[in-house]
């Protein structure tokens, strides 16, 4: 809301309509059900993918139906890539897929599902290298709200 009548004169009275394509990348097995459950509550513009592996220099992803996709092709042209991790063992995938998304020109966000007793330091270190923003969440419940705030 505008603070004064003078400022209110510069407000645009129309809702922000933004056609953004967003990819939510689950970096480890426990992150997959969290990502897929939040997919059902959000826009059709949100794609949920799983970071699989790096084979011969090609980063491989798969969709929820199990179809394999090349990460370079998939992440080029998206507006935002959100990396979701819940285990420290996904640190290498966070670095690889974060770098690919950043090189493709996407806005890269990292969400780490961790508790106070398990801060997932290795994943955070990799995400900080490539992500424009990183959020450490105490649980999966707020993921949909975060994605809505990011206009995913």
PASEBA-1860 file (N, C-alpha, C; in nm, 3 decimals):
! residues 152
1> XXXXXXXX> 0.083/-0.118/0.000/0.000/0.000/0.000/0.088/0.125/0.000 ~ 0.041/0.225/-0.065/0.113/0.351/-0.069/0.101/0.421/0.067 ~ 0.207/0.489/0.105/0.208/0.557/0.233/0.136/0.691/0.228 ~ 0.139/0.757/0.115/0.074/0.887/0.103/-0.010/0.892/-0.024 ~ -0.095/0.992/-0.034/-0.176/1.008/-0.155/-0.087/1.037/-0.276 ~ 0.021/1.107/-0.255/0.114/1.138/-0.363/0.175/1.009/-0.419 ~ 0.217/0.918/-0.329/0.273/0.790/-0.372/0.168/0.703/-0.438 ~ 0.045/0.711/-0.392/-0.063/0.630/-0.449/-0.088/0.664/-0.595
9> XXXXXXXX> -0.057/0.785/-0.636/-0.077/0.825/-0.775/0.011/0.745/-0.870 ~ 0.119/0.686/-0.820/0.212/0.611/-0.904/0.185/0.461/-0.903 ~ 0.088/0.417/-0.827/0.055/0.274/-0.820/-0.022/0.232/-0.944 ~ 0.006/0.115/-0.990/-0.067/0.058/-1.103/-0.176/-0.031/-1.045 ~ -0.303/-0.005/-1.076/-0.412/-0.077/-1.010/-0.444/-0.212/-1.074 ~ -0.351/-0.274/-1.139/-0.376/-0.403/-1.203/-0.289/-0.509/-1.135 ~ -0.338/-0.631/-1.129/-0.255/-0.737/-1.069/-0.134/-0.766/-1.158 ~ -0.028/-0.812/-1.094/0.093/-0.847/-1.167/0.069/-0.983/-1.233
17> XXXXXXXX> 0.071/-0.986/-1.363/0.056/-1.111/-1.437/0.191/-1.147/-1.494 ~ 0.241/-1.255/-1.450/0.375/-1.292/-1.487/0.374/-1.434/-1.540 ~ 0.415/-1.450/-1.661/0.426/-1.582/-1.719/0.571/-1.629/-1.703 ~ 0.597/-1.698/-1.595/0.731/-1.746/-1.568/0.732/-1.897/-1.576 ~ 0.840/-1.949/-1.626/0.857/-2.093/-1.622/0.956/-2.126/-1.511 ~ 0.915/-2.215/-1.424/0.996/-2.250/-1.307/1.014/-2.400/-1.302 ~ 1.138/-2.442/-1.271/1.170/-2.582/-1.255/1.212/-2.604/-1.111 ~ 1.146/-2.698/-1.046/1.182/-2.738/-0.910/1.260/-2.868/-0.923
25> XXXXXXXX> 1.386/-2.866/-0.883/1.475/-2.981/-0.899/1.498/-3.047/-0.765 ~ 1.448/-3.168/-0.749/1.472/-3.246/-0.627/1.610/-3.309/-0.640 ~ 1.699/-3.279/-0.548/1.837/-3.325/-0.558/1.862/-3.460/-0.492 ~ 1.768/-3.508/-0.411/1.787/-3.637/-0.345/1.652/-3.706/-0.328 ~ 1.657/-3.833/-0.293/1.534/-3.914/-0.282/1.432/-3.860/-0.183 ~ 1.470/-3.819/-0.061/1.368/-3.765/0.030/1.304/-3.636/-0.018 ~ 1.369/-3.563/-0.107/1.313/-3.437/-0.158/1.207/-3.461/-0.266 ~ 1.205/-3.578/-0.326/1.112/-3.606/-0.437/0.966/-3.599/-0.392
33> XXXXXXXX> 0.924/-3.670/-0.285/0.783/-3.660/-0.246/0.744/-3.519/-0.200 ~ 0.837/-3.447/-0.140/0.809/-3.310/-0.097/0.782/-3.223/-0.219 ~ 0.868/-3.236/-0.322/0.852/-3.158/-0.445/0.724/-3.194/-0.518 ~ 0.695/-3.323/-0.530/0.577/-3.364/-0.605/0.448/-3.327/-0.532 ~ 0.447/-3.328/-0.400/0.325/-3.289/-0.328/0.299/-3.140/-0.342 ~ 0.405/-3.062/-0.348/0.385/-2.918/-0.363/0.347/-2.883/-0.506 ~ 0.384/-2.966/-0.601/0.350/-2.944/-0.742/0.199/-2.942/-0.764 ~ 0.128/-3.027/-0.693/-0.016/-3.036/-0.712/-0.089/-2.911/-0.662
41> XXXXXXXX> -0.025/-2.833/-0.575/-0.088/-2.714/-0.520/-0.053/-2.586/-0.596 ~ 0.040/-2.596/-0.692/0.087/-2.475/-0.759/0.054/-2.475/-0.906 ~ 0.104/-2.378/-0.974/0.074/-2.350/-1.113/0.123/-2.458/-1.209 ~ 0.062/-2.462/-1.325/0.107/-2.554/-1.430/0.241/-2.514/-1.487 ~ 0.286/-2.393/-1.458/0.415/-2.349/-1.509/0.531/-2.407/-1.429 ~ 0.502/-2.473/-1.317/0.605/-2.533/-1.234/0.627/-2.678/-1.278 ~ 0.749/-2.709/-1.317/0.786/-2.846/-1.352/0.870/-2.903/-1.239 ~ 0.842/-3.027/-1.201/0.920/-3.094/-1.098/1.007/-3.198/-1.166
49> XXXXXXXX> 1.137/-3.186/-1.145/1.234/-3.278/-1.203/1.323/-3.333/-1.094 ~ 1.388/-3.445/-1.124/1.477/-3.510/-1.029/1.617/-3.511/-1.088 ~ 1.714/-3.465/-1.012/1.853/-3.468/-1.055/1.901/-3.612/-1.045 ~ 1.935/-3.672/-1.159/1.974/-3.812/-1.159/2.123/-3.831/-1.146 ~ 2.197/-3.797/-1.251/2.339/-3.827/-1.251/2.410/-3.742/-1.355 ~ 2.539/-3.762/-1.361/2.620/-3.702/-1.466/2.687/-3.817/-1.539 ~ 2.647/-3.839/-1.663/2.700/-3.949/-1.744/2.783/-3.893/-1.858 ~ 2.913/-3.918/-1.855/2.999/-3.875/-1.964/2.997/-3.726/-1.988
57> XXXXXXXX> 2.988/-3.646/-1.883/2.986/-3.502/-1.898/2.848/-3.444/-1.922 ~ 2.747/-3.531/-1.939/2.610/-3.485/-1.959/2.531/-3.502/-1.829 ~ 2.479/-3.393/-1.779/2.398/-3.400/-1.657/2.259/-3.450/-1.696 ~ 2.213/-3.552/-1.628/2.086/-3.616/-1.661/1.985/-3.588/-1.551 ~ 1.865/-3.551/-1.595/1.753/-3.532/-1.505/1.642/-3.625/-1.551 ~ 1.543/-3.643/-1.465/1.425/-3.718/-1.509/1.302/-3.648/-1.455 ~ 1.193/-3.665/-1.528/1.068/-3.610/-1.479/1.003/-3.712/-1.386 ~ 0.888/-3.680/-1.333/0.824/-3.768/-1.235/0.771/-3.897/-1.298
65> XXXXXXXX> 0.761/-3.899/-1.431/0.720/-4.022/-1.499/0.839/-4.112/-1.529 ~ 0.962/-4.064/-1.504/1.081/-4.144/-1.525/1.153/-4.119/-1.656 ~ 1.104/-4.027/-1.738/1.170/-3.997/-1.865/1.297/-3.916/-1.840 ~ 1.406/-3.957/-1.905/1.534/-3.890/-1.887/1.544/-3.767/-1.976 ~ 1.604/-3.661/-1.921/1.619/-3.535/-1.991/1.761/-3.484/-1.974 ~ 1.812/-3.414/-2.074/1.942/-3.350/-2.064/1.925/-3.221/-1.984 ~ 2.005/-3.203/-1.882/1.990/-3.086/-1.793/2.019/-2.956/-1.866 ~ 2.118/-2.955/-1.954/2.151/-2.832/-2.026/2.034/-2.786/-2.112
73> XXXXXXXX> 1.972/-2.878/-2.183/1.858/-2.844/-2.267/1.737/-2.804/-2.183 ~ 1.713/-2.876/-2.076/1.595/-2.852/-1.994/1.603/-2.718/-1.921 ~ 1.720/-2.685/-1.869/1.733/-2.564/-1.789/1.757/-2.438/-1.872 ~ 1.791/-2.455/-2.000/1.805/-2.335/-2.083/1.664/-2.289/-2.120 ~ 1.639/-2.163/-2.099/1.508/-2.109/-2.131/1.411/-2.100/-2.015 ~ 1.447/-2.155/-1.899/1.358/-2.139/-1.784/1.392/-2.009/-1.713 ~ 1.292/-1.950/-1.651/1.313/-1.825/-1.580/1.376/-1.848/-1.442 ~ 1.332/-1.956/-1.376/1.381/-1.982/-1.242/1.401/-2.131/-1.221
81> XXXXXXXX> 1.511/-2.166/-1.155/1.536/-2.303/-1.113/1.547/-2.302/-0.962 ~ 1.470/-2.387/-0.897/1.472/-2.398/-0.751/1.528/-2.535/-0.718 ~ 1.641/-2.537/-0.648/1.705/-2.661/-0.609/1.658/-2.698/-0.468 ~ 1.612/-2.819/-0.450/1.558/-2.866/-0.323/1.642/-2.983/-0.273 ~ 1.700/-2.969/-0.155/1.785/-3.074/-0.099/1.744/-3.104/0.044 ~ 1.760/-3.231/0.083/1.731/-3.268/0.221/1.840/-3.356/0.281 ~ 1.943/-3.387/0.203/2.054/-3.469/0.252/2.186/-3.405/0.212 ~ 2.285/-3.417/0.296/2.417/-3.362/0.266/2.484/-3.435/0.150
89> XXXXXXXX> 2.440/-3.558/0.123/2.499/-3.635/0.014/2.466/-3.576/-0.123 ~ 2.372/-3.483/-0.130/2.336/-3.423/-0.258/2.417/-3.297/-0.289 ~ 2.526/-3.275/-0.216/2.607/-3.154/-0.236/2.666/-3.148/-0.375 ~ 2.716/-3.260/-0.427/2.774/-3.259/-0.561/2.668/-3.226/-0.666 ~ 2.548/-3.283/-0.653/2.440/-3.252/-0.747/2.398/-3.106/-0.735 ~ 2.400/-3.050/-0.614/2.366/-2.909/-0.596/2.463/-2.821/-0.673 ~ 2.590/-2.854/-0.669/2.690/-2.778/-0.743/2.675/-2.791/-0.892 ~ 2.655/-2.913/-0.940/2.646/-2.937/-1.085/2.522/-2.871/-1.144
97> XXXXXXXX> 2.406/-2.898/-1.085/2.282/-2.846/-1.142/2.266/-2.696/-1.114 ~ 2.322/-2.647/-1.005/2.323/-2.504/-0.979/2.406/-2.429/-1.083 ~ 2.523/-2.484/-1.116/2.609/-2.423/-1.217/2.542/-2.422/-1.353 ~ 2.479/-2.532/-1.391/2.412/-2.540/-1.522/2.300/-2.437/-1.531 ~ 2.220/-2.427/-1.425/2.109/-2.331/-1.426/2.160/-2.187/-1.430 ~ 2.266/-2.158/-1.354/2.321/-2.023/-1.353/2.381/-1.987/-1.490 ~ 2.450/-2.081/-1.552/2.508/-2.056/-1.684/2.400/-2.039/-1.789 ~ 2.283/-2.100/-1.767/2.172/-2.087/-1.861/2.101/-1.953/-1.845
105> XXXXXXXX> 2.136/-1.878/-1.741/2.076/-1.747/-1.721/1.952/-1.746/-1.636 ~ 1.922/-1.857/-1.572/1.804/-1.865/-1.486/1.834/-1.803/-1.350 ~ 1.732/-1.754/-1.286/1.744/-1.717/-1.145/1.745/-1.848/-1.068 ~ 1.845/-1.866/-0.983/1.860/-1.993/-0.912/1.837/-1.971/-0.764 ~ 1.746/-2.049/-0.708/1.717/-2.044/-0.565/1.744/-2.182/-0.507 ~ 1.791/-2.186/-0.386/1.817/-2.311/-0.317/1.735/-2.319/-0.191 ~ 1.670/-2.433/-0.171/1.594/-2.457/-0.049/1.648/-2.585/0.013 ~ 1.690/-2.574/0.138/1.747/-2.687/0.210/1.651/-2.723/0.322
113> XXXXXXXX> 1.604/-2.845/0.319/1.515/-2.896/0.423/1.602/-2.958/0.532 ~ 1.627/-2.882/0.637/1.718/-2.928/0.741/1.668/-2.880/0.876 ~ 1.708/-2.950/0.978/1.675/-2.909/1.114/1.793/-2.836/1.176 ~ 1.774/-2.787/1.295/1.880/-2.716/1.366/1.997/-2.810/1.395 ~ 1.966/-2.937/1.425/2.070/-3.033/1.457/2.141/-3.088/1.334 ~ 2.089/-3.061/1.214/2.149/-3.112/1.090/2.147/-3.002/0.984 ~ 2.243/-2.910/0.986/2.237/-2.794/0.897/2.277/-2.819/0.753 ~ 2.322/-2.939/0.718/2.360/-2.973/0.581/2.463/-2.873/0.525
121> XXXXXXXX> 2.575/-2.865/0.588/2.677/-2.766/0.553/2.733/-2.785/0.412 ~ 2.754/-2.909/0.368/2.811/-2.932/0.235/2.716/-2.885/0.125 ~ 2.587/-2.912/0.141/2.489/-2.866/0.042/2.483/-2.715/0.041 ~ 2.482/-2.653/0.157/2.478/-2.507/0.165/2.600/-2.445/0.098 ~ 2.717/-2.504/0.117/2.838/-2.450/0.055/2.827/-2.452/-0.097 ~ 2.772/-2.558/-0.153/2.758/-2.566/-0.299/2.650/-2.471/-0.348 ~ 2.538/-2.464/-0.277/2.429/-2.375/-0.320/2.471/-2.229/-0.316 ~ 2.550/-2.192/-0.216/2.592/-2.052/-0.205/2.678/-2.009/-0.324
129> XXXXXXXX> 2.742/-2.103/-0.389/2.826/-2.069/-0.505/2.743/-2.027/-0.626 ~ 2.623/-2.085/-0.643/2.547/-2.065/-0.766/2.409/-2.005/-0.746 ~ 2.355/-2.010/-0.627/2.218/-1.964/-0.604/2.215/-1.815/-0.571 ~ 2.115/-1.748/-0.625/2.094/-1.608/-0.593/2.036/-1.592/-0.453 ~ 1.965/-1.693/-0.407/1.908/-1.691/-0.273/1.903/-1.834/-0.221 ~ 1.927/-1.850/-0.092/1.925/-1.981/-0.028/1.842/-1.970/0.098 ~ 1.752/-2.065/0.117/1.666/-2.069/0.234/1.686/-2.202/0.304 ~ 1.708/-2.198/0.433/1.713/-2.320/0.513/1.579/-2.330/0.583
137> XXXXXXXX> 1.506/-2.435/0.551/1.373/-2.454/0.605/1.376/-2.565/0.710 ~ 1.296/-2.550/0.812/1.292/-2.652/0.916/1.203/-2.769/0.879 ~ 1.130/-2.758/0.770/1.043/-2.868/0.729/0.980/-2.842/0.595 ~ 0.913/-2.940/0.540/0.857/-2.928/0.406/0.727/-2.847/0.398 ~ 0.669/-2.812/0.512/0.538/-2.749/0.512/0.535/-2.613/0.445 ~ 0.643/-2.539/0.454/0.641/-2.403/0.399/0.692/-2.394/0.256 ~ 0.723/-2.506/0.192/0.777/-2.503/0.057/0.679/-2.440/-0.042 ~ 0.552/-2.476/-0.035/0.454/-2.418/-0.127/0.444/-2.267/-0.110
145> XXXXXXXX> 0.447/-2.221/0.014/0.440/-2.077/0.041/0.561/-2.005/-0.013 ~ 0.678/-2.066/0.001/0.801/-2.004/-0.052/0.793/-1.996/-0.204 ~ 0.747/-2.102/-0.267/0.737/-2.101/-0.414/0.633/-2.000/-0.463 ~ 0.525/-1.986/-0.390/0.427/-1.884/-0.425/0.486/-1.744/-0.410 ~ 0.564/-1.722/-0.305/0.627/-1.592/-0.286/0.727/-1.563/-0.397 ~ 0.790/-1.667/-0.451/0.884/-1.651/-0.562/0.811/-1.640/-0.696 ~ 0.678/-1.649/-0.692/0.593/-1.647/-0.812/0.625/-1.762/-0.907 ~ 0.647/-1.878/-0.848/0.674/-1.998/-0.927/0.547/-2.050/-0.989
END
